[in-house]
Amino acid sequence: MSEGQPGKRLRRILDQSQQVAKETVLGIGGLREALLVPFLAILTALIISGLFIVISDPVVVSAYANFLQNPGYAFSVTWTTISSAYGALFRGSIGDPREIYRALVTFLQAGDAAPLRLALYPISESLTTSVPYIFAGLAVALGFRCGLFNIGAEGQILIGGLASVWVGYNITGFPWFIHLPLALVVGALAGALWSAIAGYLKARTGAHEVINTIMMNYLAFRLSDLLLTDPRLMGRPTGTPMTPQILPTAYLPRLLGSPLRFHAGFFMALGAAALVYWFLWKTTLGFEIRTVGANPDAARYAGMNIARNFVLAMGLSGTLAGLAGANEVLGITHFVGGGFSPGYGFDSIALALLGKSHPLGVVLAAFLFGTLRAGASKMQLMGIPIDIIQILQAMIIMFIAAPALVRLIYRLKVEREVTEVVFTRGWGG
Amino acid sequence: MTVAIRPISRALFQRERAMGLLFALLGLAIIALFGPSAGPEQEATFVLNFGQAGKTTPIPDLVLPVQEAIYLLGLLALFLAGFQLVRGFKATNLILGAIIFLSILAFLIWATRGKSFNLTGMLGHMLLRGAPIALGALSGIWCERSAVINIAIEGMMLSGAFTSVVVASITRNLYLGLLAAVLTGGVLAAWLAVLAIRFKVDQIVAGVVINIFAAGATSFLTARVLVENPALNDSGTFRPIAIPLLSRIPVIGPIFFETNIIIYSMLFLVVVTHIILFYTRWGLRSRAVGEHPLAADTLGINVFRTRYINVIIGGMIAGLGGTYFTLGSAGRFDELMTAGKGFIGLAAMIFGKWNPFGGFASSLIFGFADSLQVKLGILGGNIPYTTEPLPSEILLMAPYLATMIVLAGVVGRAIPPAADGKPYEKQ
């Protein structure tokens, strides 16, 4: 085809290439998809969870029993139940805007920071809760990128926490700039070694990592029971199942003053996300891991060592999960007791899927989950069990994993076939 | 056609050697560990009568001289090891199993020295503890034989357990509770099937969705509804039904023919699944769909329909498995009470190489490990340290460790159905 002057043709080619560049960088076709589908997924999940709150509320149920006599009352009760529940969620995670404004005015006029700290407490809690979520979410995401499904983050968090608490209370006489990094590194290493077992078994024998990591979760729970209950191991002499307090030299510094628990781990978590991005997309090892995840046959054909990549990816995944545990110990709890991790590891599966296994997505999803969990503890005071979070997460994972379902519900048109990330394979490996 | 003669590979040869040495080691361990610590005149009494007196034919207790019995078992193991090293067995795995069995027997005799232990009771307990695992394995077999990975067995069991208690408490009818559990499992399985087959969601992700949902929903409803209405969480349990005549057989009778309906259904389902899978047209079609869906489709088999039906049946079996925890034993629902039995069922399925009887046998092994840990408490004084937390916690870890070892393929690599986990695209 030879139409128009050479100048025009050149112009058109340039335009085309710019369009292609835009689409590849931003994914113009996919951008709407990339934001709209998660948004609708979260919205739908909230609606379904709201349904659970309503049907389990005795007042609402009795109102619907008399629906025919008084339909208006049934509707209004439904509305108040849901709105007060989600209102509590908001106040528990973001705070009361008016209160924040008033406290800010007081601070600016009188220089008194105490009411401001109180008003900012919910936000601080949300950000603090997002720290283990960022680490654990990165852990699961890194596994996904290698085609490995790490359900064992929960156990790895526990193992990491136990290792760094041990360093925290047992090793004495060092200044903080040695003690704190040591505790962090030992926690990370413990998580790495623990999870690398599953990677090794997968690489060596083809045993599926899903079952193995689940089994290792139970092993970690039992091991922690054993360690915590025995005073000769890590328990307290009194017999209560918890470890001794760590020394202040191993504390992660809290940055915003007394009641606020916001600590330095937050910036470590953001740093870890940047590091994971750099590792996966800017280094040869990261490229290999992604290739093994995308197409193991091609990777093998290209001469990559699949087994080594499995072990490496699993070990790095465990490192991140171990850091999640170490951060909780050194930044928040300062000891390990029963119920140390309230399900961060399991939640992080949903989180990694929501963040499309991308570090930036993971950080954003972690903010969301941190907010949800911080708010859910406020909801729990209103008699709504915190397990509602799990229902919410299951729905979010489902809608994210099946975007066609969201499109079906909201009658969206498919704009472009987005290549789905391959997550896992069958038993054979 | 020439028959290719497979050269004996060195790896194989080495494996046989290693197995022989392992056998010898186990034999020596039996003799060295258990032999000396038993007194020369000590006896172990195994009670074989179980259940109410008069219901079964009474038989005398089995009384064994401890030292002689242990040395005999050890020598038997050493003989097998010698044969393996010199001539080599064909079925090495079978012999390995036999030698492990000998070791466990020796351990039991040693632990019972100077005491008495109800063997029939423990074997019955093994069957009970193995039942939910076997039902989980059967559920997995139904799904995976037609190539849908069902990792949500745990969630289906948990939900089945929950609804069974609620329905049975409301209606005061245990059978309606059972039915509700089966239906719940079926509904969750239908959900899994739609996600996996219609929407082609990664099957493991879909399973995780259902597991998280089941754990969340049952815990949520327990904390919000059942805690405030304890009447909804009080179902009662199935009574054992004695089958006339058969239940009077010593040892076997009390174990197999005087249990509750859940165990009977499990035994029935093992046989029925085997027959359907290997001796009916439906089974052949299901397996074809699991191995080569395209070929099955070409021959006019409806791949999607076959998968939907098999997955839903599998889910119903998992729901039935959930009733073991509630209507079968506890009579009430507690949060997360299935405690990973569904996943262990999945491991039993793999261990049993996707065969119903294989799955049943492996779930009995898991059940044995479970009941051993419970029953060893009775013999406490004879085994050093069992009263202390350390070994009891380690024993609690045993089933999970065993699952991992099994999966790692000590017993040889298990081969799943060829299309397992792959969604089918109609061409």
Interface residues (C-beta under 8 A of the other chain):
Chain A: F52 S56 P58 F149 I151 L201 R204 T205 G206 A207 H208 V210 I211 N212 I214 M215 M216 Y218 L219 R222 L223 D225 L226 T229 D230 F346 I349 A350 L353 G383 I384 P385 D387 I388 I389 Q390 I391 L392 Q393 A394 M395 I397 M398 A401 A402 A404 L405 V422 F423 T424 R425 G426 W427 G428
Chain B: I149 I151 L195 F199 V201 D202 I204 V205 A206 V208 V209 I210 I212 F213 A215 G216 A217 S219 F220 L221 A223 R224 V225 E228 G340 F343 L346 A347 I350 P389 L390 E393 I394 L396 M397 Y400 L401 T403 M404 L407 A408 G409 R413 A414 I415 P416 D420 G421 K422
